[in-house]
Amino acid sequence: MTTTNGTLLVVGSGLKVYREYLVAPISRRARAAGLDLVLLNNLNPSWQREYFDEVVVANLFDSETLAAAARGIAGRRNVVGLMCWDEPLVLDAGLLAAEFGVPGLSARGVRGCRDKELTRAELTAAGLHQPGFELTTAVERARAAAERIGYPVVLKPRAMGASIGVVFATDASELDEAFRIALAASEVDPGPYRASVIVEEYAPGPEISIDGAVHKGEYLPLFVARKYSSDHPYFEEVGHIVDGADPLLADRDLIGHLARAHQALGIEDGITHSEVRLTERGPLIIEVNGRLGGDLIPFLGRIATGIEPGEVLFDVATGQRPDTAPSRRSVAGIRFNYPESDCLLRSVTVPTGAPGLVTAAPMAEPGTALRLPPGGYLARHSFVICEADDTRGVQDRLTAAAALVRLDAEPLGPPVPDAPFAMPAGLLDVDE
């Protein structure tokens, strides 16, 4: 197929339940602009057919295969923009955008986002508040690093997402097991940062995330999400709340801190998802991800602010300064529902009606084994999303809606000792 139209290339669609709300407005904008929309995906299309002019299927989790497929498309099409929101693919996609000469994070910027050690080094060198840290590949070095940094510490894979393999160690007695868990998770990463663990100083304080657009180096915040996590030693994300009138959006220190961080990392164009701890010493950036937030946070942002994240992504990918002014003020939240213990899912039923309920959906198919850390991650069987006028109202509505979820499951025995870590299905595009 050869066309004279400009082409916007999307690398990886993601799950329908998580990403269709982005794809639909991107498709509308592309058609209005006379651009073809092409998807490079790892599985045959199903729901995607409605939105894309062409779908090319390849193994996206092999860097050489992904690059060859993308170059093949660029060889017969005029690629004017490239976008990606799937964490394992962000690095390859960002490097391809730089190679094709289209707007993107920049080669330096995407590496600074994907490599957590480089993020720490760049932000520390720029004089921004950062924790003590050290990259390790052996438990002996991890022990020495923790002693130097001072307990408690956090151990995490060098390049993973969704808090997979992130473990809290109170003291030396917990260090070895925490290192083993983080290393096992890191070995799943197919990229250049696998099989390595960062040991870093624990930063107490509330955790938030900020999705922001970057246009020619200018940082434009979109919305703030307040994060709710599981108890230590793990950091599983159990929910988020976005307030369209969150005062942090007007906090000059916070927004200025983020702008300096993006400049230090060399980020040029794109959308980022920054995770920040609000500490006694001020904001501390945990990481800057070179993509939109996961966990349907941008969907919450759309409900709460009226900002359409798909349109913002289209604008920055095509070199335009996006309109980030909110058009409404509301509060939206999501609650992820987990089993109390490891189980084999038989069925899950979600509510179709409840006060303030926007939507609810199952997140796992019958027959799925749901394992909690450290045997597994993201053992979510469903979610509920609610809207209200204030944070307390959303919290109450989420609790009421979650109570209406019905789970049928049978207990699972413990995982096989030393079994290889398996990537949670919820992170991969498994739509057929």
N, C-alpha and C positions, 0 to 999 in steps of 0.2 A: 504494500500500500504506500503510495506517495501522495502528498498533499502540499499545497502552497500555503495553507493556513499555518499560523503560528501554533505551537503545541505546548501545553502545560503538562509536564510529566509528574505523576504521583508515584512514589515508591512505597508500596505496601498500603493496603486499604484499612487493615484492622478488622475487628469484629463488627458486625452490623449494629449490635446493641450499643456498642461503644462509639462508633465513628460515623454512622450514617448522617447524623445531625450536622457533621462537618462537610461531608461529601456533597450533600444536596445543595447548599448555597454556593459551594465552589463550582459545581456543575452549572448552576444558573448564571453565575457571573462569567464563566468561560464562554458559554453560548452567546450571552449578550455582547461579549467582546469579540466574537468571531474567532475564538480559539478552540482548537481541538483539545480534548481532555483524554490523556492516555494513562492507563494504569499498568505498572509493572508489579505483578503480584506473584505470591508463592503458590497459590492454589487456583484452580479453575473458577471463573466468576459465577456468582449466582445473583444476589441482590445488586451487585455492582453494575450489571449490564445496563440498568436504567440510566446510569449517570455518565458512563464513559464511552467515548467514541471507539476505543480500541483497548483490549486487555492483552498483555503479553505475559505469559506464565513462565517463571524460571525459579530456580532455587535461590531465593534472596539471602539465605543464611550462609552462602558461600560467596565471599567478596569478589572473587574473580568472575564467577558466573553472573553475579548481579551487574558488575561493571561492563562485561561483554554485552549483556542484554540491553543495558542503557545506551551504550555506544552504538549498538545496532539501530536502536530507535532514532538516536540523534543523527545517524548517517543518512536516514531517509526522511527525516522530518526536521522542521525548523523549531528546535526546542528553545522557547523563550523564558521558561520558568520551570523550577523543580521544587517539589515539596515532599516532606516526609514527617510523619508524627509517630513512628514506631521506634522505640528506643534502641533495639538491637540493630536497626538499619540506619540510624541517624548519621553515624560516622561516614559510612560509604556514600550515602546520599549527599552529605555536605561536601565531600571531596569531589564528587561528580559535578555538583553545581559549580564549584570553583573551576574545574576542568572545562566545563561547557561555557564559562563566562557569563552565567546568569546570576541574578541576586541570590545570596545565600549567607550563611553564617560566616563564611571564609574558611579556608583550610585551617588556619591557626585557631579560629574561633570554635570550629566544631571539635577539634582535638581538645581544646581547653574545657569544653563542656563534657565530652565523653570520658576523658581520663581524669578521675577524681584526684589523683596525685598531682597532676599538672594544674588542676583548678586550685588546689591548696597552695602550690608553689607560686603561681602567678598572682593570686590575691594577697598572699603574704608579702611578696616582693613589692606590690603596689601600696603597702602600708595599711591594708584593710584588716580589721580584727578577724583573726583566724585561730583555730585551736592548734596546739602542738600536734605533730603527726609524723608518721614514718611509714614508708612502703616496706612490706616484708614478704618473704616467700618461705620462711622456715620458722617454726615455733620458737626456736631459741632466740632468734632475732626479735620476734614479737614480744617475748618476755622482757628482753633488755629494753626495747622501746617503751613498753608500758611502765617499767621502773623509772626510766628517764622522764617520761611525760608526767607520770603521777596518776594514780587511780582516783576515781573510776575512769575507765576508757571504753571506747566503742571500737569494735572491729568490723570492717565492711569489705566486700569485694571491691576491687579497683574500678570496675565498670559494670554495674548491674543497675536495675531499676526496681521500683515498687518495694523498697526496703528488704529485698530478698537477701538473706545472709548477713544482715546487720544485727550485731549482737552486743549487748552491754555486759561488761565484766567489772564487778565491784572491786575485786582484789585478785592477787596472784593465784588463789585457789580456783578461780573461774576462767583464767586466761587460756589455758591449753584447750579446753573444750570449745570456748568461743572462737579460737583461731581455727580449730578443725571445722566448725560449722561454716565460718565465713569462707575458708579456702574451698570447701566442697562446692559451695554455691558459685564461687568465682570460676571454677573449672568448666562450667557450662557455657560461659561466654565464648563464642567462636572467634572473636576478634583478637587484636594484638595485645589486649590487656588482661588476658585470662591467667588463672593460677597465681594470683597475687592478692595480698590483703593489706589494707591500710589500717594501722593502729592510730587512733587519734584521741585527744583529750575530750572528755564528755562536757558538753555545754548545756547546763540546765536552763530551763525557761520554756514558755509556750512556743509551739512551732506553727508557722504559717507557710503558705506558698503564695507566690505572686506570678501570674501569667502576664507577660508584657511583650509588646511588639518592638522590634528594632528596625528603624529605617535609616539607612546610611549612617549608622552609628548612634542615632538618637534613640534613647530609651523611652518608651511610652507605656506606662503601666495600664493594665486592663481591669483586673479584679484581684482581690485578696481572698484566699480561702483559709479559714481556721481549721487546723488538722486535729483529728482525734485518733489516738493510737492505742494499741494494746499495751499491757503492762510489761515492764522489763522481765526478762532480758531481751525481748524482741521488740520490734517497732512496726508491727503490722498496722496498716492504716485501716481503721474501722469506719471512718466517716469524715465528711468535710461540710462546712457551712460557709456560704458566701453571702455577705451583706453588701448590697449595692451602695450603701452609705457608710461603709467601713471607714472610720477616721484614719486608718493607716494609709489609705490612698492619698491623703493630704499631708502625710508626715514627711516633711522635707528631708529630714535626716535619713529616713529609711529609703526613700526614692532616690535621693542623691547617692547613698551608699550603693544601691543597685546599679545606678547609672555608671558609677566609677568602676564597679566590678565588670560590667559588660565591656567597658572601654579597655580595661586591663587584659581581658581575655581576647580582645581583638574581634568581637562579634560585630558584623556589619549589617546584615539584613536577615530577618526571620522572626520567629516567635519563640520565646524561652519560658521555661517553667522553673522559677527559683524557689528553693526551700530555705527558710531562714528561721533561726532561733532568736527570740527576743530576750537577750541576756541582760544582766545588771550592767554590763559594760557596753551595752548597745547592741544593734543588730549584728548577728553572726551568720554569714551565708554558709549553709551546709553544702549545697551544690547548686549549680546552674545547669539545667538540662536544655539541650538544643532542640526543643520541640514544645508543642502544647502540653498542658498537664493531662495526666491520665485520670482514671477514677471518675470520669464524667465531670470533672471540675469545670472545664469550659462550658459545658451544658448548664451547670448551675450558674455560671457567670452570665450566660445569655438570659436566663430567667431573672436574675437579680438586677442586671444593669441594662438589658436590652441590646448590649453589644453583641454582634453576630461574629463569633470567632472564625467561622469559615470564610467570611468576607474579609476579615482582617488578614487572615492567612493568604488569601488570594492577592490582596493588595501588595503585601510585602514581597511575595514571590514574583510579582510582575513589576517590581520597582516603583510602586506607588506609595505615598505616605497615607496610612490608613486613618479613617475617622474613628477616634477612640472615645468620643464623647458619649456618656451614658444617656439613654432615652427613658429609663424608668428606674425606680428605687424599690426594691423588694428584698426578701431574704429567702434563700433556697438552701436546702441541705440534702445530703445523701447518707444513708445508713447501710452498711454492708452486713449481711447476716452470716455468721459462722456457726458451725456445729460446736457443741460443748466438748466433744472429743472426736478422735479419728473415726470416720464412718464411711460406709458404702452407700451412696445415695440411691434411694428407690424412686422418690418423687418429691417435688417441691411445688407448692401452690402459693401464689402471691395474691394480695388483695387487688380488687378492681375498683374499689371505692373506699375512701376514708377521708376525714377532714384534711383539706390541704394537699391531698395526694396528687402529684403530677404524673408519676408513672412508677411502675414496679415491674421487675422481671426476674425470672430464674437466671442463674449464671452457670449452671452445671447440668449436664444431661444425666438421666438415669443410668446407673452403672458406674458413675464416676467415683473414684476413691478420693475423699477429702481428708487430707492430713494437715494437722497443725504443726507449727515449728517445734523442733528442728527437722521433723520427718518430711515436712512439706510447707508450702507457703501459698497464700491467697486461696485458702480453702473456703471460699465464699460460695454459698449456694443460691444467694439472691440479693437483691437490693431494693430499697424503697427511696423515692425522692419526694420531698414535700416542700411547700411554699407557705410562708406566713409573713406577717408584718414586722416581726422582730425575731431575734435569735431564740429567746425562750419559747416563743410560739412554735418555731420550727423544731426545736428539740422535743417538745411535747408531742407534736404531730408525728415525728419520726418514730418515737417510742411506741405510740399507739398503732401506727401502720405496721411496724416490725412485729408487733405482737399478733398480728393477723396472719403472718406467714406460717404455713403448715409444712413441716418437714417429716418425711418418712424415710428412715435410714436404719441400717443395721451396723452394729459396732464392728470395727476393724481391729485386729491384733496389731501389735507394734511392728514397725517396718523392719525389714531384714537388716541386721547390723552391717554397717559399712556399705549399704546399697548405694549405687550412684545417684546423685541428685538429679531429679527430673524437672525440667522447666514447667511451671504451671501452665495448663492448657489455656487459661484465661489471658495469658500474655501473647499467644500466637493466634494468627488468623486461621481458625478452624472451620469457618463457614464452608459448606459444600453446596 
